[in-house]
Amino acid sequence: MGRKMKVFITGSNGFIGSILANKVKLIHTVIGHGRSSRDGADTSDFQKVNIDSQSNWQQRLVGIDAIVHLAAVAHNKSNDPGYINEVNVGGTVNLARQAAKAGVKRFIFISSIGVLGNSTTNTLPFDECSNVSPQSIYAQSKLDAEIGLFK
């Protein structure tokens, strides 16, 4: 087994994040992040901070080897497109830029199947060749974040 990494997981107290953090911590050090400190993943460290285009991650990224970015404003939490885009697009791109500047080697962005649509139009399942067709503000923001990360 290789060297123990320090993995920063945003949204570590959410449904997917808590499961992921609990698995990753079996091998690596996990630094969790969330908007609230409700029960979730048992991480070695948990940080409560909001994510937006102005968030300063400099101190939190020192010594981090990898980031798994799960945190987002979900479609059922807010219908304000400005707020959703500020967090899901601006916050994601801001975190990725600061991670690159801090020397973080891996940035894993978890998007949403919703960028491909609400359902398939034929009997074939969605795959990496499917056309994008976001049907909600949330799905569009996740697609816009993907595009921002590619840039």
N, C-alpha and C positions, 0 to 999 in steps of 0.2 A: 504494500500500500504506500502511496506517496505521502508527501508532507501534509499535515493538517492545515486546512485552509480556514480563513476567516470569511464567512459568507454573510452578507447583509441581505435580509429579506424584507422588502416593503410589503405591508399587508399581512404580516406574520401572525396576526391574531384573527384573521378571517378564516373562512371555511377551508379553502385550498391552502392558504398560507400556514395555518396551524398544523395541518397534516404534513406539508412539506418540511416545515421547520423541525418538527419532531423526528422526521426521518433523517434529515441532513445532520442534525446534532449528534446522531449516533457515530458519525465519522469526523465531522468538522465543528468548528466553533461557529455558532449562529448569533448574529446580532439582529434582533427583531425591530421592526418599525410598524407603527400604526397610528391611526388618529385617536384611538382610545386605548386605555390599558386594561380592557376587559379580558377575562380569562381566554386563553387560547394556547398558543405554543409555549412550551417551557423552554425558553431561550436563556443563554448565559447573560444576555443583556437585552433590555427592551427600551426603545426610545420613542417617545410620543412627540410627533411633530407633524404639521400640515405640509402637504405637498402642493406647490404651485410654481410658477415660472420664476419666482423671486426667492425661493427657499435656498438657504445657504447650507450646503452639505459638507463643506470643507473639513470641519473637525470630525464629523462622523465617518468620513471615508478614509481616514488615516489608517493604513495597514490592512485595508479591505482587499481581498483577493478576487471576490466575485460578488455580483449583485443579481438577485432575482427580483424583478420588479413586478409585483402583483397588485399593488395598491391602485385603486381607481374609484371614481365616483360612479356607482352603478346606476343604470337607468331607473331603477325604482327608488333611488335616494333623492333625486332632484330632477326637475324638468327644465332647469335654467341652463340653456346651451352655453352661455358665457362662463358659468361656474364649472360645468362639466368639461369644457375645452381648456379652461385654465388649469385644472388639475390633471386631466387625462392626457392632454397634448403638451401644454406648456410645462407642466410639472415633470412629465416623462423626459422630454427633450432636455430640460434644465438638469435633471439628475444625470442623464447620460453624458452630457458635456462635462459636468463637474467630475464624474467618475473617470472619464478619459484623462482629464487634466491631472487627477490625483493618482493616475497610474493603475487603476483597477483593470485587471486583465480580462475579465469576462463580465458582460452585461447581458442578462437574459431577460427579455421582455415577454411577458405573458399577455397576449392580445385577447381576442374573443372570436369564437366561431361566427358570431353575429356579423362580422365584417363581410361574410360571404352571403348573408341573407338569413331569412327566417326558416326557410326550408329549401330543399333541392327541387328543381323544376322537372326532374325526370327520375328514373329509378336509380341513377348513380349517386353515390354519396359525395359530399364535398371532399375535395382534395387540393393539393397545392397548385393545381392547374385551373381550379374553378375561378370564375370571374367574381370580382367583388360586387356586392350589392347590399350595403348596410341599410337597414330599415328603421333605425332609431338614432336618436341623438347620441346615445351611448356608443353604439356600434360605429357610427361615423367618427366619433372622437378616437376610438381605438384604431381605426384605419388611418386617421390623420396622424396619430402618434407613430404608427409604423412608417408612414411616409417621412415624417420628421426625423426619425431615427436613421432611415436610409440616407437622408441628406447629410 
